[in-house]
Amino acid sequence: MEITPQAATSFYDYQQRDIAIIFDTIKSEAKSKLLYQLPTGGGKTMVFSEIARQFIEQYGQKVMIITHRKELSRQTSTTLRKLTVHNRIINSKSNTFINRSNCYVAMVETLRNRIKAKKIKTKEVGLVIIDEAHHNSFRKLTKSFKNAFVIGVTATPFSSDISKPMNQYYSKLLTGESIGNLINKGFLSKPKSFIYEVELNSLKTGIHGDFTVSSSNQLYSSAPMQELLLNAYKDNASGKKTLIFNNGIAVSKQVEENFKAAGIPIRHLDNKTSDEERKEILKWFKTTKDAVLTSVSILTTGFDEPSIKHVILNRATTSITLYHQMIGRGARRLSSKKSFGITDLGNNIQRFGPWEAPLDWNYIFNHPDAFAKQLNYQASSTSAAQSSAITAEMRALFPNTLEMAYDVEENYQEAIDNVRKPKTVIQQSIRQHTKMCLDNSETLSQAIALAVELLPEIEWRVKQYVKYLDNASKNYKEWLIEDYQNRLKGLIIKLYSRVNV
């Protein structure tokens, strides 16, 4: 089937089913807290807006819908009006409840301030709906609504703060239609993924567990990564309306500059862009067929442009929520758009699995610690790659090298499988290091100096290698490290002389 734009008063079968289940829960479990999951693009706003409408009609009590962004507040208010629900947005100009309104939409900080100033009669609220419920800024706030049933809504029921798991706040989880089913039934576009293995060892994690902006800027601003991005776009998305996600403003602006130099229509957008300029950029993006929009921390929620045909993840993340939000921007279905592309330049698909693959959200909800450990393992195995001695400082010495990692275990196993001598593993490693030194130097002395800087990485590779050898002594390991250095220097001199004869 081909999806058609959803009318304001019509609901798909899976939405009607979920609405009915939610009302059954409201009737049987008063003042409970229910978490509702539905993928991005499944129509969460339509579902909870209809729940608000029916709740007011059946119970005659007020409804409070809480969001964390202005865009979501406006989007929700508009959807409510289309469903004939009179509502007001609580903002800096709103002081008290207006009797003729039974539904209110508020940003979390504004609502907190109004409650603190005792300008909101929280006892009159019978239903609280929390959009993007995986954020933790809502929890203390809802304690003020002592007479209300609470519904949290999210595409990814996994807390943004593992120390505050969602199952400690919500009593049960209701999962909606899966991404796979929404694709098969024609509600979402089918993805086609293009995966590039990227060396992420230089990335560092911050206090919240995701990769830091500074380390991301350092990696993704490098010449090899910028070149890889441009080539990946040309290979996979050329001429298609494309959204590029970055982790740092500096990188996004560099992307804009490089794409413009290549004659590609592109604009940059971040959270510091003025409202007026943002409106102008989004209008340009909407009306320009082959437009490219490069952005940072601004278009993951509250943004809906169905004509997007390709999404590029020019960053790595450890957040499964952000991963789903980014890809979901390209999943909207049109009669003229049955598929969309995903280019992954951050090993994200390797970390989380394909976006459309089924996830057992009930298991994740009930066992968040186990899932968090799984994500942490995958993040460390991809970010640290197979080369734990490569620091950010060392990475900076080799700006012209895209792939610095070398998987000793994989290469050793391949040698054994193909009946080659184990020492070929070391030979291949030396050749890779030689190329790195030559590619990032202009003189022979510079190349040899870079080889010296590689000593910690050489020691790490040798240590990994001797683990697979029987009866390898400490003396042999020390000899092998010294021999590796001598052979590396010799090969650099040999190849440099050939090129510069």
CORJO-V805645 format. One record per residue. N is the residue number from 0. RES is the residue in one small letter. SS is DSSP state (a for helix, b for strand, c for the rest). Layout:
n=(N,N)
res=(RES,RES)
ss=(SS,SS)
This chain:
n=(0,1,2,3,4,5,6,7,8,9,10,11,12,13,14,15,16,17,18,19,20,21,22,23,24,25,26,27,28,29,30,31,32,33,34,35,36,37,38,39,40,41,42,43,44,45,46,47,48,49,50,51,52,53,54,55,56,57,58,59,60,61,62,63,64,65,66,67,68,69,70,71,72,73,74,75,76,77,78,79,80,81,82,83,84,85,86,87,88,89,90,91,92,93,94,95,96,97,98,99,100,101,102,103,104,105,106,107,108,109,110,111,112,113,114,115,116,117,118,119,120,121,122,123,124,125,126,127,128,129,130,131,132,133,134,135,136,137,138,139,140,141,142,143,144,145,146,147,148,149,150,151,152,153,154,155,156,157,158,159,160,161,162,163,164,165,166,167,168,169,170,171,172,173,174,175,176,177,178,179,180,181,182,183,184,185,186,187,188,189,190,191,192,193,194,195,196,197,198,199,200,201,202,203,204,205,206,207,208,209,210,211,212,213,214,215,216,217,218,219,220,221,222,223,224,225,226,227,228,229,230,231,232,233,234,235,236,237,238,239,240,241,242,243,244,245,246,247,248,249,250,251,252,253,254,255,256,257,258,259,260,261,262,263,264,265,266,267,268,269,270,271,272,273,274,275,276,277,278,279,280,281,282,283,284,285,286,287,288,289,290,291,292,293,294,295,296,297,298,299,300,301,302,303,304,305,306,307,308,309,310,311,312,313,314,315,316,317,318,319,320,321,322,323,324,325,326,327,328,329,330,331,332,333,334,335,336,337,338,339,340,341,342,343,344,345,346,347,348,349,350,351,352,353,354,355,356,357,358,359,360,361,362,363,364,365,366,367,368,369,370,371,372,373,374,375,376,377,378,379,380,381,382,383,384,385,386,387,388,389,390,391,392,393,394,395,396,397,398,399,400,401,402,403,404,405,406,407,408,409,410,411,412,413,414,415,416,417,418,419,420,421,422,423,424,425,426,427,428,429,430,431,432,433,434,435,436,437,438,439,440,441,442,443,444,445,446,447,448,449,450,451,452,453,454,455,456,457,458,459,460,461,462,463,464,465,466,467,468,469,470,471,472,473,474,475,476,477,478,479,480,481,482,483,484,485,486,487,488,489,490,491,492,493,494,495,496,497,498,499,500)
res=(m,e,i,t,p,q,a,a,t,s,f,y,d,y,q,q,r,d,i,a,i,i,f,d,t,i,k,s,e,a,k,s,k,l,l,y,q,l,p,t,g,g,g,k,t,m,v,f,s,e,i,a,r,q,f,i,e,q,y,g,q,k,v,m,i,i,t,h,r,k,e,l,s,r,q,t,s,t,t,l,r,k,l,t,v,h,n,r,i,i,n,s,k,s,n,t,f,i,n,r,s,n,c,y,v,a,m,v,e,t,l,r,n,r,i,k,a,k,k,i,k,t,k,e,v,g,l,v,i,i,d,e,a,h,h,n,s,f,r,k,l,t,k,s,f,k,n,a,f,v,i,g,v,t,a,t,p,f,s,s,d,i,s,k,p,m,n,q,y,y,s,k,l,l,t,g,e,s,i,g,n,l,i,n,k,g,f,l,s,k,p,k,s,f,i,y,e,v,e,l,n,s,l,k,t,g,i,h,g,d,f,t,v,s,s,s,n,q,l,y,s,s,a,p,m,q,e,l,l,l,n,a,y,k,d,n,a,s,g,k,k,t,l,i,f,n,n,g,i,a,v,s,k,q,v,e,e,n,f,k,a,a,g,i,p,i,r,h,l,d,n,k,t,s,d,e,e,r,k,e,i,l,k,w,f,k,t,t,k,d,a,v,l,t,s,v,s,i,l,t,t,g,f,d,e,p,s,i,k,h,v,i,l,n,r,a,t,t,s,i,t,l,y,h,q,m,i,g,r,g,a,r,r,l,s,s,k,k,s,f,g,i,t,d,l,g,n,n,i,q,r,f,g,p,w,e,a,p,l,d,w,n,y,i,f,n,h,p,d,a,f,a,k,q,l,n,y,q,a,s,s,t,s,a,a,q,s,s,a,i,t,a,e,m,r,a,l,f,p,n,t,l,e,m,a,y,d,v,e,e,n,y,q,e,a,i,d,n,v,r,k,p,k,t,v,i,q,q,s,i,r,q,h,t,k,m,c,l,d,n,s,e,t,l,s,q,a,i,a,l,a,v,e,l,l,p,e,i,e,w,r,v,k,q,y,v,k,y,l,d,n,a,s,k,n,y,k,e,w,l,i,e,d,y,q,n,r,l,k,g,l,i,i,k,l,y,s,r,v,n,v)
ss=(c,c,c,c,c,c,c,c,c,c,c,c,a,a,a,a,a,a,a,a,a,a,a,a,a,a,a,a,c,c,c,c,b,b,b,b,b,c,c,c,c,c,c,a,a,a,a,a,a,a,a,a,a,a,a,a,a,a,a,c,c,b,b,b,b,b,b,c,c,a,a,a,a,a,a,a,a,a,a,a,a,a,c,c,c,c,b,b,b,b,c,c,c,c,c,c,c,c,c,c,c,c,b,b,b,b,b,a,a,a,a,a,a,a,a,a,c,c,c,c,c,a,a,a,b,b,b,b,b,b,b,c,c,c,c,c,c,c,a,a,a,a,c,c,c,c,c,c,b,b,b,b,b,b,c,c,c,c,c,c,c,a,a,a,c,a,a,a,c,c,c,b,b,b,b,c,c,c,a,a,a,a,a,a,c,c,c,b,c,b,b,b,b,b,b,c,c,c,c,c,c,c,c,c,b,c,c,c,c,c,b,c,a,a,a,a,a,a,a,a,c,c,a,a,a,a,a,a,a,a,a,a,a,a,a,a,c,c,c,c,c,b,b,b,b,b,c,c,a,a,a,a,a,a,a,a,a,a,a,a,a,c,c,c,c,b,b,b,b,b,c,c,c,c,a,a,a,a,a,a,a,a,a,a,a,a,a,c,c,c,c,b,b,b,b,b,c,c,c,c,c,c,c,c,c,c,c,c,c,b,b,b,b,c,c,c,c,c,c,a,a,a,a,a,a,a,a,a,c,c,c,b,c,b,c,c,b,c,b,b,b,b,b,b,c,c,c,a,a,a,a,a,c,c,c,c,c,c,c,c,a,a,a,a,a,a,c,a,a,a,a,a,a,a,a,a,a,a,a,a,a,a,a,c,c,c,c,c,c,c,c,a,a,a,a,a,c,c,c,c,c,c,c,c,c,c,c,a,a,a,a,a,a,a,a,a,a,c,c,c,c,c,a,a,a,a,a,a,a,a,a,a,a,a,a,a,a,a,a,c,c,c,c,a,a,a,a,a,a,a,a,a,a,c,a,a,a,a,a,a,a,a,a,a,a,a,c,c,c,c,c,c,c,a,a,a,a,a,a,a,a,a,a,a,a,a,a,a,a,a,a,a,a,a,a,a,a,a,a,c,c)
